[in-house]
Amino acid sequence: MTTKNTPKRKTAAKKTAKKAEEAIQRLRIRVRAYEHKLLDASVKQIIDTALRFDAEILGPIPLPTERKRYTVNRSTFVHKDAREQFEMRVHKRMIDILSPTPKVIESLTNLSLPSGVNIDVKMM
C-alpha cells in the first residue's frame, strides 16, 4: 500500500502576514566593542536619539560574545612548557528600528560615538 504525499497549501492568513512583514522596512544596527561599558553607553546614546524622533525600537539584543584566545611561549628557546594565555573579547549588541523616517536616519549618521565602537547599519 502506497501513500501519496499531499502538497502543503499556504492559507490566506499566512500569505497576508508574510506581505505585511515585507512591507515594514527596518534599520538593523549592529554595534561591536571590546569594552562592554563603552558599548552599553553608545547603545543608550543610539536609542535616545531614535526615541527623540518617536521611532519604534526593538532591542538592544545582546549577541554572543566573541572570544579570541592566544597561547604564547614565555621563553623563546628552551622552556616549552611555560606558556601564557591571552584572551580578547568582542561584545555585540543589535538594535532594530522599525519604519525609520529620514530624520531618524540623518540624526543617526550625525551621531558621534567614542572610538573603539564599530557600527554596521543595514536597511532590510
C-alpha positions as CSV (number, residue, x, y, z in Angstrom):
1,M,0.0,0.0,0.0
2,T,1.5,3.3,-1.1
3,T,0.6,6.7,0.3
4,K,0.8,9.9,-1.7
5,N,2.3,13.0,-0.2
6,T,-0.2,15.7,-0.3
7,P,1.2,19.1,-1.2
8,K,1.2,21.7,1.6
9,R,-1.0,24.6,1.0
10,K,-0.5,28.1,2.4
11,T,-3.5,29.6,3.9
12,A,-4.6,33.2,3.0
13,A,-3.7,34.3,6.6
14,K,-0.1,33.2,6.2
15,K,0.2,35.0,2.8
16,T,-1.1,38.3,4.2
17,A,1.1,38.0,7.3
18,K,4.1,37.5,5.0
19,K,3.2,40.5,2.9
20,A,2.8,42.7,6.0
21,E,6.3,41.7,7.2
22,E,7.8,42.5,3.8
23,A,6.2,45.9,3.8
24,I,7.8,47.0,7.0
25,Q,11.3,48.4,6.5
26,R,13.7,48.1,9.3
27,L,17.1,49.6,10.0
28,R,19.3,46.9,11.7
29,I,22.2,48.3,13.7
30,R,24.9,46.0,15.0
31,V,27.3,47.6,17.5
32,R,30.6,45.9,18.4
33,A,33.3,46.9,21.0
34,Y,36.0,45.4,23.2
35,E,34.7,47.1,26.4
36,H,31.1,46.3,27.5
37,K,30.7,49.6,29.4
38,L,31.6,51.7,26.4
39,L,29.3,49.5,24.3
40,D,26.3,50.0,26.6
41,A,26.9,53.7,26.7
42,S,26.9,54.0,22.9
43,V,23.8,51.8,22.6
44,K,22.0,54.0,25.0
45,Q,23.0,57.1,23.0
46,I,21.7,55.5,19.8
47,I,18.4,54.5,21.5
48,D,17.9,58.0,23.0
49,T,18.5,59.6,19.6
50,A,15.9,57.3,17.9
51,L,13.4,57.8,20.6
52,R,13.7,61.6,20.3
53,F,12.1,61.2,16.8
54,D,9.4,58.7,18.0
55,A,10.9,55.7,16.3
56,E,9.8,52.2,17.2
57,I,12.7,50.2,18.5
58,L,13.4,46.5,19.1
59,G,16.4,45.9,21.3
60,P,19.1,46.2,22.3
61,I,19.5,42.5,21.8
62,P,22.8,41.1,23.3
63,L,24.5,38.8,20.8
64,P,27.1,36.1,21.8
65,T,30.4,37.4,22.9
66,E,33.2,36.5,20.5
67,R,36.3,35.2,22.3
68,K,39.7,35.1,20.7
69,R,42.3,33.1,22.6
70,Y,46.0,33.2,22.0
71,T,48.7,31.0,23.6
72,V,52.3,32.2,23.6
73,N,55.5,30.6,24.8
74,R,57.1,32.6,27.7
75,S,60.5,31.5,26.8
76,T,62.0,31.9,23.3
77,F,64.0,28.7,23.2
78,V,64.2,26.0,25.9
79,H,61.2,26.0,28.2
80,K,58.3,24.7,26.0
81,D,56.0,24.0,29.0
82,A,56.0,27.6,30.2
83,R,53.2,29.4,28.3
84,E,51.0,32.4,28.7
85,Q,47.4,32.6,27.5
86,F,45.6,35.8,26.4
87,E,42.0,36.4,25.5
88,M,40.3,39.2,23.6
89,R,36.5,39.6,23.9
90,V,34.3,41.3,21.4
91,H,30.9,42.3,22.9
92,K,28.0,42.8,20.4
93,R,24.5,44.3,20.5
94,M,21.8,44.5,17.9
95,I,19.1,47.2,17.6
96,D,16.2,47.2,15.1
97,I,14.4,50.4,14.2
98,L,11.1,49.7,12.5
99,S,9.9,52.1,9.7
100,P,12.7,54.7,10.1
101,T,12.0,58.2,8.9
102,P,14.6,60.3,7.1
103,K,15.0,62.4,10.2
104,V,15.9,59.4,12.3
105,I,18.5,58.2,9.7
106,E,20.0,61.7,9.4
107,S,20.3,62.0,13.2
108,L,22.0,58.6,13.5
109,T,24.5,59.4,10.8
110,N,25.5,62.7,12.6
111,L,25.9,60.9,15.9
112,S,29.4,61.0,17.3
113,L,30.3,57.8,19.2
114,P,33.6,57.1,21.1
115,S,36.5,55.4,19.3
116,G,36.7,51.6,19.7
117,V,33.0,51.2,18.9
118,N,32.2,49.6,15.5
119,I,28.8,50.1,13.9
120,D,27.2,48.2,11.0
121,V,24.0,49.6,9.6
122,K,21.8,47.6,7.2
123,M,18.4,48.5,5.6
124,M,16.2,45.4,5.5
